[in-house]
Structures are given as C-alpha cells and as structure tokens.
Amino acid sequence: MENRDVLKNELEKIPWFQALKPEHLEKMTDMAHLRRVKAGELLFREGDREDFVYIVLKGRIALDIFIPHRGKVRIYTVEPLDVFGWSSVTPVSHQRTAGASAVVDSLIIGIDSEKLRDECEKDHDFGYVVMLRLLKIVSSRLLVSRLQLLDMFESPEA
C-alpha cells in the first residue's frame, strides 16, 4: 500500500474526519503527511511561524508555554486522536501560542494550514465541518486552561 493510501486509511479512522464527504476526505489527504517523531524531539517553539495543524495517531505530545518567574510549564498533553497546533488554521494567528515536543516516540499527521484555510474558504460546506470541529477543540482547551489558571493562582509558589 503506498503512502497516500496509508495516510487516507489513517484519516478515515479518526472520528474528527468521519463527517467529511468522500471528496473532502480526498482533499484532506492531499494536504496531509505522516511524520514520526522521537521522544524528546521538538516539533515547534512558542512564537514560531505556524504552518501545520497536527493529529496524534500514536504516542503523546507535550504542549508548553513560558511563564515569567516559573519557566517552561506544560499546559496540555496531547493523546492519540487529539489535534494540536489548531491556532494555525485561524485567519489571524501567525505564530505558535505554545511549544510542542514528543513525550514518547509518536506518529502524527501534519496538515498544511494554509492549504486547509484556502480550501475552507473555497468550499464552505467543507469549511463548516472543519471549523465546527476546531471550535470544539478550542472550547475544551479553554476550559482546561481556565482550570489550570485557577490552580496556579491558588498556589502561585508551586
């Protein structure tokens, strides 16, 4: 089975993509690639230019931010079938809002953010499904961030 078929097969397993029409899944496959990352490997740093949105197939990815007087703080651990780097798909954000590194050896899918944004603009049916999925991710991450902030303010010396 060639790499494109493997990639399409992996995308079809992800609940996030199961609502896509077959032609939309084809488009998604065309703008995606598989990437293996080793434990400890840095995928991007906070502030880097955004170019891909990622989905974890196997492994775990740590997301971290720099907090003055605390240093680098892990804000989220991305598990299989989770999406990260979602801000790269938004029209206004131009840099990474967190850093990402592999916790363990991992297999991820990278989707070209610029191509994805362009396709969402061209095909609003496709764009609606993609943006609805991203909105769910954003809202859940905001809840997690809120809880972490409450915890940090409760014990600022930790």
C-alpha positions, 0 to 999 in steps of 0.5 A: 500500500503506498503512502497516500493510501496509508495516510487516507486509511489513517484519516478515515479512522479518526472520528474528527474526519468521519463527517467529511464527504468522500471528496473532502476526505480526498482533499484532506489527504492531499494536504496531509503527511505522516511524520514520526517523531522521537521522544524528546524531539521538538516539533515547534517553539512558542512564537514560531511561524505556524504552518501545520495543524497536527493529529496524534495517531500514536504516542503523546505530545507535550504542549508548553508555554513560558511563564515569567518567574516559573519557566517552561510549564506544560499546559496540555498533553496531547493523546492519540486522536487529539489535534494540536497546533489548531491556532494555525488554521485561524485567519489571524494567528501567525505564530505558535501560542505554545511549544510542542515536543514528543513525550514518547516516540509518536506518529502524527499527521501534519496538515498544511494550514494554509492549504486547509484555510484556502480550501475552507474558504473555497468550499464552505460546506467543507469549511463548516465541518472543519471549523465546527470541529476546531471550535470544539477543540478550542472550547475544551482547551479553554476550559482546561486552561481556565482550570489550570489558571485557577490552580496556579493562582491558588498556589502561585509558589508551586 
